Amino acid sequence: MDIEDRKCYICDKQAVETEEHFLTDCPALKATRDRYMEQFKAIRDVSSLVGIELMKQLFYPDLLKITARIVQDMYEERHLLLYKANNKQTSYRQWPKNAPIPY
């Protein structure tokens, strides 16, 4: 799939759903991301970092276990949001009618 076709369907930013967007920028996943920031900060000061600079820090060995948990939780939240949108349980963000849920 071309990167231009990887639109984020769970937020209003009309952004391309890159790894950076998913991990550091998607507002729909902010609550999950924020739950883990205190754990990150206790090990390494990441409070002033954004985007790719934050991503680089998340993959240092001392943060990998926390990063793995946040990725899993964010992926599950993303999947739930897409599922709800696809089944019209919510009006989430311009989800295309009958579009498959990306895994």
WOVENTA-V385461 format. One record per pair of residues at least 12 apart in sequence whose ideal C-beta (glycine too) atoms are under 8 Angstrom apart, sorted by the first residue. I is the first residue (numbers start at 0). J is the second residue. D is the distance in whole Angstrom. If there is no record, write none. Layout:
I J D
I J D
This chain:
2 15 6
2 17 7
3 15 7
5 17 7
7 20 6
7 21 8
7 25 6
7 27 8
8 81 6
8 84 7
8 91 8
8 92 6
8 93 7
8 94 5
8 95 8
8 98 8
9 25 7
9 27 4
9 28 7
9 77 6
9 80 5
9 81 7
9 84 8
9 91 6
9 92 6
10 25 5
10 26 5
10 27 4
10 28 8
10 92 6
11 26 7
11 92 6
12 24 8
12 25 8
12 26 7
18 54 7
19 50 6
19 51 6
19 54 6
21 73 7
21 77 7
22 53 8
22 54 6
22 57 7
22 69 8
22 70 7
22 73 7
23 49 6
23 50 6
23 51 8
23 53 5
23 54 6
24 49 8
24 50 7
27 76 8
27 77 8
27 80 6
27 92 8
28 73 5
28 76 6
28 77 7
31 69 7
31 72 5
31 73 5
31 76 5
32 69 7
32 73 7
34 72 8
35 65 6
35 68 7
35 69 4
35 72 8
38 65 5
39 56 8
39 57 7
39 62 6
39 65 6
42 61 5
42 62 6
42 65 7
43 56 6
43 59 7
43 61 7
43 62 6
45 57 8
57 69 8
78 100 7
78 102 8
81 94 7
81 100 5
81 101 7
82 100 6
85 98 7
85 100 6
